[in-house]
């Protein structure tokens, strides 16, 4: 090693040290997962899975707020949403108290992030603001009165007012995900097609459908008791100043073990909280013909 090269190396190390000392301390984002009621009985297992996925990024400090069981007094369920950057819902059950609903609307409208996971889009069919946040949902008595279907026609997502129930799915199976928007922070760098592990493929979702962007879809096969249509799978919605990431994936432990689910949850939560994504696409992300599980 020459004297000049050694001097350059020493200077480089010194400059890097100064940069590290001058850099502001890293502050984790705060995330809140809500659970406690869900028609999907796996929620006591899936909440810890999602908590772990968010924490392993190093970006999030995660709390969990669990409601009382179905039918019990909900009046004391009042999370302080203002303490958080993003709220993740693994909840489908009794209505929250009016004050809690109002606080949540204020949180999201004012710029808070929200992530709706799988059956969370079945929740609160009568809560108008919530249905605007998720854009489309299913079950809970949703019909054409809840809003139109979201349908892919000539490569464009359009509103279909055809009467009918909102929400159904065929058999649980592996299915390929088609990324429709490749330059969004959540999907940038992902394969344009990737195989998702065994899950429910939600279809016939309907709702206000305002300010929604469908990032990815999946074909609902008639031979799997599906609709024969491409159905929205990953969506973003703008609500006031807030950002919402809506994923219909995540029925149980198997579907949440898919690296595609894990990575899109992590990236979706970061985007909902900040409007950007700093995470790299994992090396074990699924391929077009092969699912990848952890």
N, C-alpha and C positions, 0 to 999 in steps of 0.2 A: 504494500500500500504506500503510495507516494505521500509526501508531506502535504501537498496541496489537496489531495483527495481526502486525507484525514481531517484537514482544516474545514473543508466543505461539509463533511459528515458531522463534525462537531457543531458547526454553525447551524446546520439543519435541525439537529436534535435540540439545540438551544431555542430556536425559533418555535419549534413544536411545543416545547415546554412553556414558553411564554404564552402561546395561543391557548393552551389548556388552562393555565392559571387565570387568563383573562376571560375565559368563556363563562357565561352565566351558569349557575347550578341548574341541573335538569329537574324539572318539576313534572311528576307524573300527572296524567289526567285522572279524574275521578269518575268511575262508572258505577251505576246502581242497577242490579238485576232484580226484577220484581217477579215473584212466583207465589205459590201458596194454593192456588186452585187451577186446575187444568183438566179437561176431559182426556188428555193424554197422561196416562198413569206413570209415565217415565220421568215426570218433571223433577222428582227428588234426585234422580241420577243426572239429568241433563243440565240442571242449573250448575252443579259443581263442575261439570265438563266445560261449560261456557266460561265460568269464572276462571278456570285454569287456562283456557285458551287466551283470554284477554290478558291475564297476568304474565303469561310466558313471553309476550311481546316486549315486556319491560316498559310499556307505555302507560299502563293502567294500574291504578289502585282500585280494587273492586269490593263493593259492599253488596249484601243481599237483603232485600226487604220482603218478608213473607207475610202474606195476609192471613187472617183467621180462616179456618176451614169453611167450606160452603155452608151457607145457612146460618152462620154465627154472626155476632155483632161486628160490623165493619167500621163503626164510628171512630175507633181509635187508630185506624190505618191512615196515617198522615206523614208519609216520608217528606223530608225537607229537600225537594228537588233542586233548590237553589245551590246546594252544596256540590252538585255534580255537573260534569261536562256532557255526559251522555247517559240515557236510561235505556236499558235493554229489557224488553218484556217477554217473559216466558209464562204469561198469565192468560187464562181464559176462564172467567168465573163470574161471581156476583159483582154487581156494579160497585165502584168505589164511592165513598161519601162525596157529596156535592162539593165540599170544600177542597177535597183532594183532586177531584176532576178539574176544578177551576185553577188550582195551583199547577197542575200538569199542563194545561193549555197555556197558562202564562209562561211556564218554563220553555216549552217548545216554541211558541210564537215569538218569545223574546230572544231566541238564538240557541236554545239548548238542543242537543242531539237526541234522537230517538231511534232505536232499532227494534223492529217488530219481527219476532221469530216464529215461524210456522203457525201454530194455533192461536197466537196472539191476534191474528187477523180474523179469528172467529169471534173475538170478544166484543162486547159493548155495541150490539147492533142498533141501539136507540140513541147512542151518544154521537151527535152529529159532528162535533169537532174532531173526535177520535177517528171517525170514518173518513174525514177529509185528510187526516194525517197519514193513514195507511193507504188511501186512494181506492183500494178495492178489498173486499173481504168476503167471507162465506159463512154459511150456516146461521144459526140464531134467528131463523125466520126471515133472512134477507130475500127480497124479491125485487122486481123492477122498481118498486117504490124506493128502494135503497140506492138506485142508480143503475147505469147501464153496465153491461159486460164490457171487458176490455179485450178486443179481438184484433188479430193480425190480418190485415187485408192489403194485398199488393205491397208488402214490405213496410206497411205503416200500421201503427196501433191506433185503432179507432174505437169510438163508443158505439155499442150495439144495444139499442133499447128493447130488444126482443123480450117479451115477458118470460118469466121462469124463475126457478129457485136460484139462489146464489150459493155456490159451494158444493163441490163433490170431488171424489177421486176414485180411481180404479184400483186395481190390485197393487200391492207394494212390489216394486221391482227396481232394478238398476235402469237408469235412463241417461242419455247424453244431454248435456246443457249446451245451448248455442248462445255464445256471447254476441249480442246485437250492437252494443256500443263499445268499441275497443279502445277509445281514447279517454274514457272517464277514469278518474283516479282509482276507483275501486277495481275496475277490470283491466286497466292498462297493464300490458305484459302477460296477461293470462292467455292460454290457448283459446282460439276461437271456438273450439269444441272440446269438451271434456266429459268424462263419464262419472256420474254421481252414483254413490252406493245406494243400496236398497232403501227406498223411501216412498212416502205418499206423494204423488204428483197432483197437486191441487189444480182443479179446473173450475170453470164457470164462476170465477170470482167477479163480483160486481160491487159498484159503489160510486161515489162522486167522480173519481178518476181525474181529478184536477191537479195540474202542476206535477204530473208523474212522468218519469222517464224509465222505460223498460230496458234494463241493462242486459238481461239474459232471459231466454225462454227455453221451453222444452216441449217436444211434440208428444201429445197425449194419445197413445196408440189405441185404436179401437179394439185390437186383440187383447189389450190389458184393461178393457172396460173403460177406455178413455173417450175423449170427445172427437178425436180426429183433427184437432186444432193445436196450434202452438199456443201454449199457456205462459203467462208472465211468471217468472221465477224470482228474479232479482230486480228490484225497483228502487228508485230514489224519488222522493217527494219533497217539495219545498212547501213549508207551512210557516207563513210569516217570515221571520228571520231564521227559523229553525230548519234543520236538515234531517230528513227521515230516510233510513235504509230499511227496506222491507224485503225479507227473504221468506219464501214459502217452504224452504228446506228445513229439516230438523225434526222428524217425527219421534225418533228415539235414539238410543245409544249408538246403534249401527249407523244411522244416517249422519249423526253428529261426529262419528269417527272418520268420516270422509275428509280428506285433506282439502277438497274443494269447499266443503262447508266451513271448515276451520279457517281457511285463508280468507274467504269472503266475509265471514263474521268479523274477523280481526280487522280487515281493511275497511269494511263497512262501518264499524264502530269508530275507527279513527276518522274516517271522512265525516261521519255525522257530528263528531265532536269538534273538528277543526276545519273541514272543507278540503283537506288534502290527505294524501297517503304517503308515508315515508317507508313503508315496509316492502322488502323485496319479495318476489314470488318464490315460494319454497321449492327446493329442488325436487321434492317428491310430489309435486302437484299432479293430479290425474292426467292421463293421456286420453285421446279421443276414443279409444277402444278399451281402455282399462282403468277401472277405478283404483284409487289409492287410499288405504286406510291406515290410521295410526292406533 
